[in-house]
Amino acid sequence: MSNGTPLGDFLRARREALKPHDVGLPEHGRRRVPGLRREEVALLAGVSSDYYVRLEQGRENSPSPQVLEAVAQALKLDAEAADHLNRLCLTASQRPHDWGEADVSRQLLQLMDGWEHTPAFVIGPALDIMAGNSLATALHSGFDQFDNLARMVFVDPAGREFYQEWERAAHSCVAELRAAYGHDPESARIAEVVAELSAQSEEFAGIWQMHEVKGKSQEGKHLKHPLVGDLHIKFAAFTVNGAPHQQLVVYQAEPASPTADAFETLRTMAAEPKHAQAAVPAADLAAEEQERGT
Protein backbone atom coordinates (compact mmCIF):
# COMPACT_ATOMS: atom_id res chain seq x y z
CA MET A 1 0.00 0.00 0.00
CA SER A 2 2.95 2.31 0.64
CA ASN A 3 6.69 2.43 0.91
CA GLY A 4 6.48 3.76 4.48
CA THR A 5 5.00 2.34 7.66
CA PRO A 6 1.26 2.52 8.39
CA LEU A 7 1.97 4.81 11.35
CA GLY A 8 4.33 7.06 9.39
CA ASP A 9 1.97 7.33 6.44
CA PHE A 10 -0.91 8.30 8.72
CA LEU A 11 1.09 10.95 10.61
CA ARG A 12 2.44 12.43 7.39
CA ALA A 13 -0.96 12.66 5.73
CA ARG A 14 -2.61 14.27 8.75
CA ARG A 15 0.31 16.69 9.22
CA GLU A 16 0.14 17.76 5.57
CA ALA A 17 -3.61 18.35 5.83
CA LEU A 18 -3.14 21.08 8.47
CA LYS A 19 -2.17 24.71 7.95
CA PRO A 20 -0.26 26.75 10.54
CA HIS A 21 -3.30 28.91 11.27
CA ASP A 22 -5.28 25.74 12.07
CA VAL A 23 -3.10 25.22 15.15
CA GLY A 24 -2.47 28.84 16.08
CA LEU A 25 0.98 29.18 14.51
CA PRO A 26 2.09 32.19 12.42
CA GLU A 27 2.63 31.62 8.72
CA HIS A 28 5.48 33.54 7.13
CA GLY A 29 6.46 33.39 3.49
CA ARG A 30 6.06 30.59 1.00
CA ARG A 31 6.36 26.99 2.20
CA ARG A 32 8.16 24.29 0.27
CA VAL A 33 6.03 21.51 1.75
CA PRO A 34 2.24 21.26 2.24
CA GLY A 35 0.80 21.57 5.71
CA LEU A 36 2.80 21.70 8.92
CA ARG A 37 6.50 21.02 9.18
CA ARG A 38 7.67 18.11 11.31
CA GLU A 39 9.35 20.45 13.76
CA GLU A 40 6.09 22.36 14.20
CA VAL A 41 4.23 19.18 15.12
CA ALA A 42 7.05 18.29 17.51
CA LEU A 43 6.80 21.71 19.14
CA LEU A 44 3.04 21.42 19.55
CA ALA A 45 3.33 17.89 20.96
CA GLY A 46 6.16 18.79 23.35
CA VAL A 47 8.65 16.27 21.92
CA SER A 48 11.98 16.75 20.21
CA SER A 49 12.09 17.17 16.44
CA ASP A 50 14.40 14.17 16.19
CA TYR A 51 11.95 11.99 18.10
CA TYR A 52 9.02 13.01 15.91
CA VAL A 53 11.04 12.37 12.75
CA ARG A 54 11.84 8.87 14.02
CA LEU A 55 8.12 8.36 14.69
CA GLU A 56 7.17 9.29 11.11
CA GLN A 57 9.98 7.22 9.66
CA GLY A 58 9.02 4.14 11.64
CA ARG A 59 12.22 4.10 13.68
CA GLU A 60 10.37 4.59 16.99
CA ASN A 61 8.41 1.43 17.68
CA SER A 62 6.97 1.96 21.15
CA PRO A 63 5.76 5.53 21.78
CA SER A 64 4.14 5.98 25.17
CA PRO A 65 0.40 6.63 25.52
CA GLN A 66 1.25 10.14 26.72
CA VAL A 67 3.25 10.87 23.56
CA LEU A 68 0.50 9.52 21.32
CA GLU A 69 -2.08 11.66 23.12
CA ALA A 70 0.11 14.74 22.70
CA VAL A 71 0.65 14.01 18.98
CA ALA A 72 -3.09 13.43 18.49
CA GLN A 73 -3.83 16.81 20.07
CA ALA A 74 -1.14 18.50 17.98
CA LEU A 75 -2.64 17.08 14.79
CA LYS A 76 -6.22 17.97 15.84
CA LEU A 77 -7.35 14.34 15.62
CA ASP A 78 -10.90 13.52 16.63
CA ALA A 79 -11.66 10.53 18.87
CA GLU A 80 -11.88 8.01 16.02
CA ALA A 81 -8.65 9.18 14.40
CA ALA A 82 -6.87 9.18 17.78
CA ASP A 83 -8.03 5.58 18.39
CA HIS A 84 -6.75 4.70 14.93
CA LEU A 85 -3.38 6.24 15.79
CA ASN A 86 -3.14 4.08 18.90
CA ARG A 87 -4.11 0.92 17.00
CA LEU A 88 -1.38 1.53 14.43
CA CYS A 89 1.17 1.35 17.26
CA LEU A 90 0.05 -2.10 18.41
CA THR A 91 2.30 -5.05 17.73
CA ALA A 92 0.98 -8.12 15.91
CA SER A 93 0.72 -9.99 19.23
CA GLN A 94 -1.39 -7.18 20.71
CA ARG A 95 -3.97 -7.21 17.92
CA PRO A 96 -7.19 -9.23 18.10
CA HIS A 97 -6.85 -12.61 16.44
CA ASP A 98 -10.50 -12.93 15.36
CA TRP A 99 -10.58 -10.06 12.88
CA GLY A 100 -10.64 -12.23 9.74
CA GLU A 101 -13.61 -13.29 7.65
CA ALA A 102 -16.21 -15.75 8.97
CA ASP A 103 -19.62 -16.93 7.87
CA VAL A 104 -22.65 -14.94 8.94
CA SER A 105 -24.47 -16.79 11.69
CA ARG A 106 -27.68 -18.65 10.85
CA GLN A 107 -29.55 -16.72 13.56
CA LEU A 108 -28.59 -13.38 12.00
CA LEU A 109 -29.63 -14.58 8.53
CA GLN A 110 -33.01 -15.64 9.90
CA LEU A 111 -33.41 -12.29 11.66
CA MET A 112 -32.75 -10.32 8.47
CA ASP A 113 -35.05 -12.53 6.40
CA GLY A 114 -37.85 -11.74 8.83
CA TRP A 115 -37.56 -8.01 8.11
CA GLU A 116 -39.73 -7.93 4.99
CA HIS A 117 -40.10 -4.14 5.01
CA THR A 118 -36.54 -3.25 6.03
CA PRO A 119 -33.43 -3.60 3.85
CA ALA A 120 -30.63 -5.17 5.89
CA PHE A 121 -27.24 -6.59 5.02
CA VAL A 122 -23.96 -7.61 6.64
CA ILE A 123 -20.58 -6.26 5.56
CA GLY A 124 -17.05 -7.40 6.36
CA PRO A 125 -13.95 -5.27 7.09
CA ALA A 126 -13.20 -4.70 3.39
CA LEU A 127 -16.85 -3.65 2.83
CA ASP A 128 -17.69 -6.96 1.16
CA ILE A 129 -21.40 -7.80 1.25
CA MET A 130 -21.46 -11.01 3.27
CA ALA A 131 -25.24 -11.47 3.33
CA GLY A 132 -28.40 -9.49 2.67
CA ASN A 133 -32.14 -9.94 2.78
CA SER A 134 -34.35 -9.84 -0.30
CA LEU A 135 -35.28 -6.17 0.11
CA ALA A 136 -31.62 -5.14 0.37
CA THR A 137 -30.92 -7.07 -2.84
CA ALA A 138 -33.88 -5.42 -4.59
CA LEU A 139 -32.75 -1.99 -3.38
CA HIS A 140 -29.34 -2.49 -5.04
CA SER A 141 -30.67 -4.20 -8.17
CA GLY A 142 -29.40 -1.39 -10.41
CA PHE A 143 -25.78 -2.43 -9.78
CA ASP A 144 -24.11 -5.13 -11.83
CA GLN A 145 -23.25 -6.89 -8.56
CA PHE A 146 -24.24 -6.43 -4.91
CA ASP A 147 -20.82 -7.52 -3.69
CA ASN A 148 -18.65 -4.74 -2.24
CA LEU A 149 -19.80 -1.26 -1.20
CA ALA A 150 -16.55 0.48 -2.15
CA ARG A 151 -16.49 -1.12 -5.61
CA MET A 152 -20.14 -0.19 -6.10
CA VAL A 153 -19.45 3.46 -5.21
CA PHE A 154 -16.25 3.97 -7.20
CA VAL A 155 -16.31 1.51 -10.11
CA ASP A 156 -19.87 0.51 -10.94
CA PRO A 157 -21.45 3.14 -13.24
CA ALA A 158 -24.70 2.86 -11.26
CA GLY A 159 -23.00 4.26 -8.17
CA ARG A 160 -23.02 7.90 -9.27
CA GLU A 161 -26.76 7.79 -9.92
CA PHE A 162 -27.73 5.68 -6.91
CA TYR A 163 -25.81 7.71 -4.32
CA GLN A 164 -27.20 11.21 -4.76
CA GLU A 165 -24.57 12.60 -2.37
CA TRP A 166 -21.78 10.76 -4.15
CA GLU A 167 -18.79 12.59 -2.68
CA ARG A 168 -20.07 12.02 0.82
CA ALA A 169 -20.57 8.31 0.08
CA ALA A 170 -17.10 8.08 -1.46
CA HIS A 171 -15.32 9.64 1.51
CA SER A 172 -17.40 7.56 3.92
CA CYS A 173 -16.46 4.29 2.18
CA VAL A 174 -12.75 5.06 2.20
CA ALA A 175 -12.80 6.28 5.80
CA GLU A 176 -14.50 3.02 6.84
CA LEU A 177 -11.85 1.01 4.99
CA ARG A 178 -9.15 3.01 6.77
CA ALA A 179 -10.74 2.28 10.13
CA ALA A 180 -10.79 -1.45 9.35
CA TYR A 181 -7.19 -1.27 8.12
CA GLY A 182 -6.16 0.17 11.49
CA HIS A 183 -7.55 -2.94 13.19
CA ASP A 184 -5.71 -5.29 10.82
CA PRO A 185 -2.96 -3.70 8.68
CA GLU A 186 -1.92 -7.18 7.54
CA SER A 187 -5.35 -8.02 6.10
CA ALA A 188 -4.86 -9.56 2.66
CA ARG A 189 -8.46 -8.84 1.68
CA ILE A 190 -8.28 -5.14 2.56
CA ALA A 191 -4.99 -4.87 0.67
CA GLU A 192 -6.59 -6.57 -2.34
CA VAL A 193 -9.59 -4.23 -2.38
CA VAL A 194 -7.42 -1.13 -1.97
CA ALA A 195 -5.06 -2.23 -4.75
CA GLU A 196 -7.89 -3.02 -7.17
CA LEU A 197 -9.81 0.20 -6.54
CA SER A 198 -6.65 2.34 -6.62
CA ALA A 199 -5.87 0.93 -10.06
CA GLN A 200 -9.41 1.46 -11.36
CA SER A 201 -10.29 4.81 -9.76
CA GLU A 202 -8.03 7.85 -9.39
CA GLU A 203 -10.61 9.33 -7.04
CA PHE A 204 -10.39 6.34 -4.72
CA ALA A 205 -6.57 6.48 -4.76
CA GLY A 206 -6.61 10.19 -3.91
CA ILE A 207 -9.04 9.85 -1.02
CA TRP A 208 -7.20 6.79 0.33
CA GLN A 209 -4.03 8.85 0.63
CA MET A 210 -5.87 11.40 2.80
CA HIS A 211 -6.00 8.85 5.68
CA GLU A 212 -9.48 9.88 6.83
CA VAL A 213 -10.87 7.56 9.51
CA LYS A 214 -14.53 7.13 10.37
CA GLY A 215 -16.69 4.12 11.16
CA LYS A 216 -20.35 3.77 10.20
CA SER A 217 -22.82 5.70 12.32
CA GLN A 218 -26.47 6.69 12.29
CA GLU A 219 -27.24 9.26 9.63
CA GLY A 220 -29.46 9.87 6.62
CA LYS A 221 -28.92 8.97 2.96
CA HIS A 222 -30.41 10.22 -0.28
CA LEU A 223 -30.55 7.38 -2.80
CA LYS A 224 -32.17 7.01 -6.21
CA HIS A 225 -33.34 3.62 -7.43
CA PRO A 226 -33.74 3.19 -11.21
CA LEU A 227 -37.31 1.90 -10.84
CA VAL A 228 -38.82 3.53 -7.75
CA GLY A 229 -36.97 6.84 -7.80
CA ASP A 230 -35.80 8.97 -4.88
CA LEU A 231 -35.34 7.42 -1.46
CA HIS A 232 -34.65 9.30 1.76
CA ILE A 233 -33.57 6.80 4.37
CA LYS A 234 -32.07 6.59 7.82
CA PHE A 235 -29.56 3.91 8.53
CA ALA A 236 -27.73 2.41 11.46
CA ALA A 237 -24.81 0.00 11.68
CA PHE A 238 -24.32 -2.48 14.51
CA THR A 239 -21.31 -4.60 15.44
CA VAL A 240 -22.23 -8.27 15.51
CA ASN A 241 -21.64 -9.96 18.87
CA GLY A 242 -19.27 -12.87 18.44
CA ALA A 243 -18.02 -11.50 15.10
CA PRO A 244 -16.60 -8.00 15.71
CA HIS A 245 -15.32 -7.81 12.13
CA GLN A 246 -18.92 -7.92 10.84
CA GLN A 247 -21.41 -5.06 10.79
CA LEU A 248 -25.16 -5.29 10.38
CA VAL A 249 -26.42 -2.35 8.29
CA VAL A 250 -30.13 -1.51 8.49
CA TYR A 251 -31.99 1.00 6.30
CA GLN A 252 -35.27 2.48 7.48
CA ALA A 253 -37.95 4.71 5.98
CA GLU A 254 -40.21 7.11 7.81
CA PRO A 255 -43.64 5.48 8.27
CA ALA A 256 -46.23 6.44 5.64
CA SER A 257 -43.59 8.27 3.58
CA PRO A 258 -42.90 8.04 -0.17
CA THR A 259 -39.78 6.03 0.68
CA ALA A 260 -41.85 3.55 2.69
CA ASP A 261 -44.16 3.19 -0.33
CA ALA A 262 -41.13 2.65 -2.56
CA PHE A 263 -39.82 -0.04 -0.20
CA GLU A 264 -43.20 -1.78 -0.44
CA THR A 265 -43.01 -1.67 -4.23
CA LEU A 266 -39.53 -3.19 -4.14
CA ARG A 267 -40.69 -5.84 -1.68
CA THR A 268 -43.55 -6.81 -4.01
CA MET A 269 -41.20 -6.94 -6.99
CA ALA A 270 -38.73 -9.11 -5.09
CA ALA A 271 -41.49 -11.58 -4.26
CA GLU A 272 -42.62 -11.90 -7.88
CA PRO A 273 -41.11 -14.50 -10.27
CA LYS A 274 -38.17 -13.02 -12.12
CA HIS A 275 -39.76 -13.55 -15.54
CA ALA A 276 -42.69 -11.37 -14.45
CA GLN A 277 -40.49 -8.42 -13.48
CA ALA A 278 -39.94 -5.67 -16.05
CA ALA A 279 -38.19 -2.32 -16.08
CA VAL A 280 -41.34 -0.28 -15.52
CA PRO A 281 -40.94 3.49 -14.92
CA ALA A 282 -41.31 4.61 -11.33
CA ALA A 283 -44.48 6.60 -12.08
CA ASP A 284 -46.19 3.52 -13.54
CA LEU A 285 -45.13 1.40 -10.59
CA ALA A 286 -46.58 3.95 -8.17
CA ALA A 287 -49.84 3.99 -10.13
CA GLU A 288 -50.02 0.20 -10.00
CA GLU A 289 -49.47 0.24 -6.24
CA GLN A 290 -52.21 2.85 -5.81
CA GLU A 291 -54.59 0.80 -7.94
CA ARG A 292 -53.92 -2.31 -5.86
CA GLY A 293 -54.84 -0.38 -2.73
CA THR A 294 -58.23 0.74 -4.09
Secondary structure, 3 states (H helix, E strand, C coil): CCCCCHHHHHHHHHHHCCCHHHHCCCCCCCCCCCCCCHHHHHHHHCCCHHHHHHHHCCCCCCCCHHHHHHHHHHCCCCHHHHHHHHHHCCCHHHCCCCCCCCCCCHHHHHHHHCCCCCCEEEECCCCEEEEECHHHHHHCCCCCCCCEHHHHHHCCCHHHHHECCHHHHHHHHHHHHHHHHHHCCCCHHHHHHHHHHHHHCHHHHHHHCCCCCCCCCCEEEEEEECCCEEEEEEEEEEEECCEEEEEEEEEECCCCCHHHHHHHHHHHHHHCCHHHCCCCCHHHHHHHHHHHHC
